[in-house]
């Protein structure tokens, strides 16, 4: 019959079994063990923080903890200081950190991942109580074997690289704790560790500070992507009626964002009398401020943040390809296309912009890369290092192969940068407009590829080459969990020690 494993709260009646397991775990320990009064004090002050793990109802391990206001102690503390000389008077229900006082597993029960279960129980408690981190001083019991040949820093580095095995530190590193620093004289009785310890921390990605709680955003975000039909308009007001129809429809689904394609205002070029495409594009820029103001008005009216795709804008005699993030509170911010294609420069005279940045919204931190920009992974990585959550990509492609370049690169950016990527473009033909006559699009919302996401990295996609809106929900909490606990962790595992990416001033 299989053994029954159970985690339950510690009681003072468990003291005898607790001591039996502890003595077996600390055979070479020269200091004293927990007294009944100390255990009783812990249970009285913080009962939910004291766990035991049982095998067939027999205690084989435990995890003890308190809550502290960490700034009162800082990183340079001793075990005696932070536990109030083992009286636990330092326990503070108004604190912000769960401090680990003790964890052990009976040696006969090791290898069954029981310690991992105790750590997971602590993490769940930390999240439940909305504490920002778990912190504790960890022993390095094998250090005495190497103390004559290396300093603690070198020893820790070799344990991290798995060149040395330490029964405590190796286990803690495998459970997502990171070493903040080396403590000296942390526990004077710890002769195996030569009185050194590692200060370890696990960050609660769901922690919300009191100030942040007041402005906490909705974690489930709804996106509305407009797959825009290119058609002839006799007036700009006709185009405005068409655009507001889509915004109104997206708003009716209570969406947080509406995304339009790159150069969606291109049909207006049919109304412009000009000698060539470059002149038409410059005259199209005359409409841009009017379109921006109208979209900003609609963002407030329909209560949706609007990413306006892109439009030409003349700045200091340079023709740029820009767009606007029209917040639903009336605020407007501009983004620029950094890379222009050879044809865009040749036929329209467009020039690349210089500004790349993220945008704080009421529904997450977002970035915008216009079409060709998504094919340059450095830009998305710069935004990812600012922890962008949603990357919007308005595009304009004429052929299927051009579209596939955008699509495949967008999918890669979602995986590389642990974010959602939403792309949309235009469909239909514009025979009246030179060099903007054909269009191909299939709007898609891409995700990372991990267990919490669709296996193929596609949250939703539109019907190709059909005018429509694509509504899709994304859960930003999944990104936070992926960042620290994903099967792979692209951002955490990046080798900053041998390469880096820097945005020039």
N, C-alpha and C positions, 0 to 999 in steps of 0.2 A: 504494500500500500504506500502510495506517495506521501511524503511528509507535507504537512500543512504549514505554510509560511504566513505570518500575520504581523502587521505593524499596528500597534495600539498605544494609547497614552501610558506613560509611566505612573505608577502609584507607589506610595511609601511601603505598601505590603510586598512590593517586588524587590526590596532592598537586598535580601539574602541571595536571591538568584542573580541580581545585578552584580554583586560583589564576586560571586563565583566566576561569572563570565569575564569580569574585568581583570581579576587576578590571573586568569588563564591568558588573557590578551597582553598583559604587561609583566611577563615573567622576569624580564631583566630591568624592571623599573626600580630605581633606588629611592624614589620619593613616596609620599603618603598617597592613599587612595581616598575616594570620596567618603565622607562620614555620613551617618544617617541624618544629622542636622542639616548638612549642606544639600542633600537630596530633597529633604522636606522643604527647605527654603526655596529651592528651584520650583518645586511643584506648586507651592503656595503662591509664588509671585507670578509664574508664567506656565500654567499647566499645559496649555496647547503647544508649548515649545519643547516638551520632553517626550521623546518616543522610545519605545523598545521594539525590537523585532524578535519574534518568537518562532521557533521550529517545533511543531507539535506541542504548542503551549509552553515550551521551555524558553526562557530568555537567552538569546545568543548574541545580542548586541544592543547598542543604544545610541541615541543622538540627543545631546542636551544643548540648549541654547537660551540666550536672553536677547532682549531688544535694548540697543543703546543709541544715544544721540552721538553719532560718531565724531562730530566736530569737537566734542568735549575731550576727546582722547587723541585724535589724529593717528597717523601711521606709526609714530614712534612711541608705542606703548608696550608695556609688559603684560603678561598674563595676569599677574597679581593686580595691576592697576585697573584693568578693564573688567575684572570680576569683583572688584572691591575687596581684595584679599580673600577671595573665595566665599564672600558673604552674599554676593549678588545684589548689593545695595545700588549698584550701577544700573540695574534693570530699569528702563524708562519706557512706559507705554506710549509716550509721545515721541520716541526716538524714530530713526529712519533706517537703521541697519539691524539685520538679524545677525547676532554674533554667535559663532559656533564655540561652545564650551568644551564639548567632548563628542567623539565618535569612536566606536570600536566594534569589532566583530570577533567572536570567539574563534581562535585559530583553527579549530576542527570544522568550522562552517565557512571558511574562506574558499573562494573559487566559485561560489554560487551567486555572486553579484548581489549579495544582501546589503553590502555597503552602498551600492548604487541606489537601492530602494530607499535607504535612509536619506541619502542626499536628495533624491527626488521628492521625498516627503517634505524636506526642509524647503526646497524650491517652491513647492505648492503652497506652503505656509507663507513664504515671503511674498508671493503673488497675491494670496488671499488677503494679507494684512496691508498690502500696498506699501511695502518697504522697498527701498531703492536697491538694496544689495544684501548678499550674505558675505560676511568677512570672518576670517579666523586666522590664528597663527597655527601653522602646520609644522609638525616635527619632521626632521630629516634623519631618521634613525640609522641609516647606513652611512652617514657622513663620517663617523669616527673611523671607518675603514680607509678613508681617503684624505683625512684631515692633514696628514703629514705632506701630501703631495699637491694639494690644490685648495684654493680658497672656496668659500661657500658659493660665490657667484659662478665659478667655473663648474662646480659640482652640479648646481641647478641647471646650468646650460646643457651639461652632458645627460642629465636625466630627461630634459626636454627632448633631446635628440635621440633618446633611447639607447645611448651608449652605456649608461649606468642605470640599474634598476633600484629604485627606492620604494619600499612597500607602501609608504604613506604618500609621498609627493607624486609618484607615478600614477597612483590611483586618483589623486585629486585633479591632476592635469587631464586625465581621461574623462573627468566629469565636468569639463567646461569651466574650471576655475583657472584664473591666471595669477601669476606671481606679481605682486605689486612691489615688493622690496624684501630685503633680508633684515630680519630683526636680530639684535644681539641681546644676550642676557634675558631672553624672553621667558624661559622656564629654567631656573637655576638647577633643578634636580635632574634635568634631561642630559645625562652624560653621553648617551649615544649620539645626540645631535650636537654635542659640544656647546650646549646652551644657545645654539642658533635656531632660528625658525624662519619659515617662509610666510610672509603675509599674503594670504590668498583672498581672491574676491570673485564672486559671481554676480553679474549685473542683472537685475530684473528689468527686462525690456518692456514690461507692461506698467512699470512704475509711472505714476502721474503725481507731480508735486502739487501742493495745495494751490499755488498760483496757476500752474498749468491746468489744473482740474477745471478752473473757471472758464478756460478757453479751449477745453478739450474738443477736438473735432470728431465728427462721426467717423467710425472706423470703416463702415461699409460705404463705399463711394460708388455712385452711379454715373456712368459715362454715356453720353449721346454723341455718336459719330455721324456726321452728315455725308453721305455719298451723293455728291452734287451733280446734277445733270447740266452739262453745258448746252445752252440754248440761246437763240437770238432774242434780245430785249430791245424794244423800241425806245424805252426810257429807263433811267436809273430807278425810278419809282417802281417799275415793274419787277426789277431785280430785288428791290427791297421787300416787296410783297412776298416774293418767293422765299427769301431768306427768313423773314419773320415767321412764315408758316412753319418752317422746320424748327425754329427756336421755340415757338409756341408748343409744337408737338413734343419736343424733347422735355420742355418744362412740365407738360401734363403728366409725364412719367416720373416727376420729382427728381430729375437728374441734377447732379452737381456741376457737370461740365457739358458744354456743347463744343464740338470740334468741327471746323470747316476746313476745306482743302486749300492747298497752295494755289495762289492766283485764281481763286474762284470768280473774281470780278472780270476775268479775261473777256467774256462776251461783250462787255462795254466797248472793247476796241473796235467792234464792227460799226459803232456810231461815230468813230473818229476818222476824219479825213486827214490822211497823212501820206507822205511819200514812201515810207518804208516802215518795217516792224519796230525799229529802234525809236523812231519818232512817235509811233503809236503808243509804245510802252511808256514813254516819258509823259505823254498827254494823259494816259490812264492814271498816272500818279496824281493828277489834279483831283481825282475823285477820292483819294485815300482818306484824307481827313474827314470828309463828309461820311464815308462808310464807317470809319472808326467811331465817330460821334453817334451814329445811328445804332451801332452794335452796343455801345456803352449804355445807351438809353434802354435798349431791349434787355440787357443783362439785369438791370435794376427792375424793369417792368415785369419780366418773366422769372425773376429770382433764379438765375442760372449763370455760372461763370462761363464766359464765351472765349474760346481761342479762335481768333478770326482767320485762321489759315494764314495767308500772306497776301501782300499787295505791294506794288512798286511805290517807292518814296524817294523824292529828290532831296538830298542833303549835301550842301556845299558843292553843288554841281555833280555829285556822284549819285547814280541811280542804284538804290539799294532795294533788296527784297526783304520786307519786314512784315511783322504781324503784331497783334495786340492781344494781351490778356485783359479782357474787360471783366473785372470782378463785379459780383452782384451787389456790392456795397457802393458802386460808382467809381471806384479807383481803377485807373487804366495804366498798364505797364507795357513796354515795347520789347520785342525780341527781334533778332536779325538773322538772316541766313548768312552763314560764315563762308561756305564754299558755293560758288556758282559753277555750273557745268560749262564746258567749252561752247556749246550752242547758245546758252543764255548770255554769255559775254559777247559772242560773235553777232547774233541776230538782234538782241535786245539792248546790249550795252550795259548789262547789270554788273555791279561790282560786289565783292564780298564784304560783309560787315566785320566788326571787331569785338562785339560784346556778346559774351556768353555767361549765363547766370541761371540760378534757380529762382522760383517764385513761391513765396508763402501765400497759401490760400486758406479759406475756411474749410477745405476738404483735403488737405495734405500739401506736401512740398512737391512742386511739379517743375518740369523743364520742357522746353520746346526746341526741337531740332527740325529744320525745314528740309524735307526731301533729301537732297544729296548729302546733307550734313550727317545723316544717320549712317552713311557709308564710311565715316571716319570715326573709328572706335574711341579715339582719344577724347572727343568732345563729350560723349556719353559718360566716359569714365570720370572726367572732371566733375560733371554733375553728380555722379554716383558718390564721389568722395565727399560731397555735401549732403549725402543721404537722400537724394531725390527718390520719390516714391512712384510717381507716374511721369512717364515721358511721352509727350504728344508729338506726333510726326505728321504734319500736313504735307501732302506730296502732290506732284503733277507729273504723270508719266503717260507717254503716248502709246507704247507698245508693251506686249506681255513680258518680254525679256527685261525691259526697263523697270517694270513693276516688280519683277522677281528680285531684282537687285535690292530694291527698297525693302521688300518683304523679308528676305533672308537676313539682311543686316539688322532689321528691327528685331527679329526673333533672337538673333545672337546677342544683341544689346540687353534684352530682357534677362537672359541667362547670366551674362558676364557681370551685370551691374545690379542684380537682385531687385528688379523693379518691374512694374507693369509698363508696357509700351503700346500705345494706341495710335493706329495709322488710318488715314482716310484720304481719298483723292476724288477726282472728277471722272465722270463717264460721258459718253456721247461724242458727237462730232460738231465742229464749228467751221464749216466750209467758208464762212465769211471772214475768218481771221487767219491771216498768214502765219505759219509756224505755230499755230495752236489749234490745228484742225482735228487731231485724233486724240482720244483719251482712253486709258484703261485703268480700272480700279477694282479692288476688293478690300473693303475696310476690315480690319482685324484688331482684336485686343490680344496681345501676347503676354504670357506669364513666364516666370522661371520654370524649369523642369525639375520638380521634386515631388515628394509624396503628397504634399498639401495642395498641389496644383494639378491641372490636367496633364496627363502623361506626355502629350505632344506639344505642350506649351501654348496652346491656343484656347483662350477663354471663350471667345465667340468670334464669328466672322460673318460678313454680309454676303449676299449673292453677288457674284462678280458682274460688273458692267450693268447694274440695275440701280436706278435712282431710288434711294431708301435711307432710312436712319437705322443705325445699329445701337441698341441699348444693351449695356453690359454692366454688371456689378463686380467690383473688385474689393477684396478685404485687405486693408492695409496691415492688419495684425499678422497676417501670414508672412509678410515681408520681414517684420521684426523677428519673428520666430525663425525664419529661414536664415537670417543673418548670423545668428548665434548657434543654431542647432541643425542646419541643413546637412544633407548628405555630403555636399561640398560647400565651401564657404569662400567664394571667390574674393570677396573684399577683405575678409579677415586673413586669408592665407596668402595674399599678395606679398611678394618678397620686397618689402620696402627697404630692406637692408642692402639690396643690390641694384634696385632701379626705382625711379620715381617719375611722376608726370607733373609738370609745372606749367601753369598758365602765365604767359608773359604779361607784364604790366603794360 
